[in-house]
Structures are given as C-alpha cells and as structure tokens.
Amino acid sequence: MKVQQSGFTLIELVVVISILGILAAVAIPRIIDLSDEAGRASIENIAGSISSASSLNNAVDLLNESGISTDPFQTVNACTLAQVNVLLTNPLDPTEFTVAGAATIADKATETCTLTRTSSGDTANFVLIGAT
C-alpha cells in the first residue's frame, strides 16, 4: 500500500515567505512613523484639556459674578506655564513644556496661546479665557 505524504511544496513556501517579506517592507515604515504621530496627538490632547479647563474656570467666574455660586476660581491673566498649571490637576513639567502667547489677558477676553514640548518641538494651540 502506498502512503501519500501531505505538506507544502518548496514553491508554496517560497511564495508565502515572499509575500510576508513584501508586507513587512510596507508595514514597518508605517509602524515606525506612528511614534511621531502619537507625540503630536498627545500634545494636542493636552492643549485641548487646557482649553476645557479654561472654559470651566470662566464659567465658575461668571457664576460668582452673577451671585449664583461662591465656588473658587483661578485667576488667569497671561499665557504662561504657571497660569496654565493652576488650571490643571496634574501640572505640566516646566523642563518639558513651554507656553507662549500674550503677556496679559483681560477679564473675559480670549487669547490663543501655544504649548510646546521642548524635547520634540511639537506644538499645539489652545485658548485661554481671562478670569480675574
């Protein structure tokens, strides 16, 4: 009785290895590039958090002025890292981030500021609302 062997031929193995090599050559550069995109996305996320915190701080300020609330709010009158850090639960590291923009922001005025990650040079804009 003849026993039939089963398995892959050499040609099939070569074709599969070639296809895997082509896929790896295309996919690896895209995976490596994702770290740059992740860095940019993270600083944009931080900038969005700062804008949201500023809006909430402004809302509390408005409620205090109208007599509806007595909750404390933070004074914001400049685009500086110190002013940004009073709005955040976890302050940004001054050795890692800088904030640039207007030296003074009037009460209820909006100002676009720039957040920069010093290690990578990534930047993102955010809006601060003056509160005094």
Backbone torsions as a table, in degrees:
resi	resn	phi	psi	omega
1	MET	NA	138.4	-176.6
2	LYS	-92.7	130.1	178.6
3	VAL	-95.9	125.8	-179.9
4	GLN	-93.1	126.9	179.3
5	GLN	-88.7	146.3	176.9
6	SER	-124.1	154.1	-178.2
7	GLY	157.4	-170.7	-178.8
8	PHE	-98.7	145.9	175.8
9	THR	-82.4	164.5	179.8
10	LEU	-61.8	-38.2	179.5
11	ILE	-64.1	-42.3	178.6
12	GLU	-62.7	-42.1	179.2
13	LEU	-64.5	-41.5	179.4
14	VAL	-63.7	-40.8	179.2
15	VAL	-64.5	-44.1	-179.6
16	VAL	-64.8	-43.5	178.6
17	ILE	-63.8	-38.7	177.9
18	SER	-63.6	-43.9	179.1
19	ILE	-62.9	-43.5	178.2
20	LEU	-63.1	-38.1	177.7
21	GLY	-64.1	-41.9	178.8
22	ILE	-65.9	-43.5	178.0
23	LEU	-61.8	-42.2	179.4
24	ALA	-64.7	-39.4	-179.6
25	ALA	-65.3	-31.5	179.4
26	VAL	-83.3	-38.7	-172.8
27	ALA	-80.0	-36.5	-174.8
28	ILE	-60.2	-45.4	177.8
29	PRO	-61.8	-32.0	178.8
30	ARG	-70.7	-38.3	179.1
31	ILE	-67.6	-41.8	179.7
32	ILE	-63.4	-38.4	-178.1
33	ASP	-70.2	-18.6	-177.8
34	LEU	-65.9	-26.0	-179.7
35	SER	-66.2	-37.3	176.6
36	ASP	-65.8	-43.0	178.7
37	GLU	-64.4	-36.9	178.9
38	ALA	-65.1	-39.5	177.7
39	GLY	-63.4	-43.0	178.5
40	ARG	-66.4	-40.4	-180.0
41	ALA	-65.4	-37.3	-178.6
42	SER	-67.3	-39.4	179.8
43	ILE	-71.7	-32.5	175.3
44	GLU	-67.3	-35.3	176.8
45	ASN	-64.7	-43.1	178.4
46	ILE	-63.5	-43.5	179.0
47	ALA	-61.6	-40.1	176.5
48	GLY	-63.6	-38.2	177.5
49	SER	-64.2	-39.1	179.0
50	ILE	-65.4	-43.8	178.4
51	SER	-60.4	-43.5	179.1
52	SER	-64.0	-43.1	179.4
53	ALA	-63.1	-39.1	178.3
54	SER	-64.8	-40.6	178.2
55	SER	-63.5	-42.9	178.7
56	LEU	-65.7	-40.5	178.0
57	ASN	-61.9	-41.6	178.2
58	ASN	-63.8	-39.5	178.8
59	ALA	-62.2	-42.2	178.0
60	VAL	-64.9	-40.3	176.8
61	ASP	-59.5	-45.3	179.1
62	LEU	-63.6	-40.4	178.3
63	LEU	-64.8	-38.0	176.8
64	ASN	-64.7	-43.5	-178.7
65	GLU	-66.0	-29.8	179.6
66	SER	-86.9	-4.6	178.0
67	GLY	83.5	7.4	-178.8
68	ILE	-80.2	-29.8	-175.5
69	SER	-138.0	158.0	173.0
70	THR	-122.1	15.5	178.9
71	ASP	-62.6	144.1	179.8
72	PRO	-73.9	149.6	173.7
73	PHE	-129.5	164.3	-179.0
74	GLN	-95.5	138.6	175.0
75	THR	-74.4	126.0	178.0
76	VAL	-128.0	117.2	-178.0
77	ASN	-141.4	15.6	178.5
78	ALA	-164.2	156.0	174.6
79	CYS	-87.7	81.7	176.8
80	THR	-133.2	160.8	179.1
81	LEU	-64.5	-36.7	178.4
82	ALA	-61.7	-41.7	178.9
83	GLN	-67.1	-38.0	178.3
84	VAL	-66.4	-42.3	-176.1
85	ASN	-65.4	-26.5	177.8
86	VAL	-70.1	-19.5	-179.9
87	LEU	-87.0	-20.2	-172.1
88	LEU	-100.2	145.4	175.6
89	THR	-67.9	-42.8	177.0
90	ASN	-111.4	102.1	-176.6
91	PRO	-60.6	151.1	177.8
92	LEU	-78.6	144.5	-179.8
93	ASP	-72.3	121.2	-178.0
94	PRO	-66.9	-16.9	176.1
95	THR	-82.9	-13.9	-176.9
96	GLU	-108.2	-26.0	-174.6
97	PHE	-129.7	149.7	170.5
98	THR	-132.7	154.4	177.8
99	VAL	-126.1	132.6	179.1
100	ALA	-128.4	148.5	178.3
101	GLY	160.5	-153.8	-175.4
102	ALA	-62.9	140.0	178.4
103	ALA	-71.7	-28.9	177.6
104	THR	-138.4	144.7	175.8
105	ILE	-126.6	123.6	179.4
106	ALA	-71.3	159.7	178.2
107	ASP	-58.0	128.5	-179.9
108	LYS	71.5	0.5	177.8
109	ALA	-82.9	150.1	176.4
110	THR	-105.5	145.2	-179.8
111	GLU	-141.2	133.3	176.4
112	THR	-86.6	124.3	-179.3
113	CYS	-116.8	163.9	-178.6
114	THR	-119.7	126.7	175.5
115	LEU	-99.2	131.0	-179.5
116	THR	-126.5	132.3	171.6
117	ARG	-89.5	114.7	-172.0
118	THR	-66.5	-31.3	-177.0
119	SER	-70.0	-35.1	-176.7
120	SER	-109.4	-18.5	-176.2
121	GLY	81.3	3.0	178.0
122	ASP	-66.5	140.6	-179.9
123	THR	-130.0	157.3	174.3
124	ALA	-152.6	146.6	178.9
125	ASN	-97.1	149.5	175.3
126	PHE	-146.6	165.3	-177.1
127	VAL	-111.7	128.8	172.8
128	LEU	-107.3	142.0	176.9
129	ILE	-112.6	125.7	-178.5
130	GLY	-64.1	139.1	178.1
131	ALA	-144.3	117.3	178.0
132	THR	-132.3	NA	NA
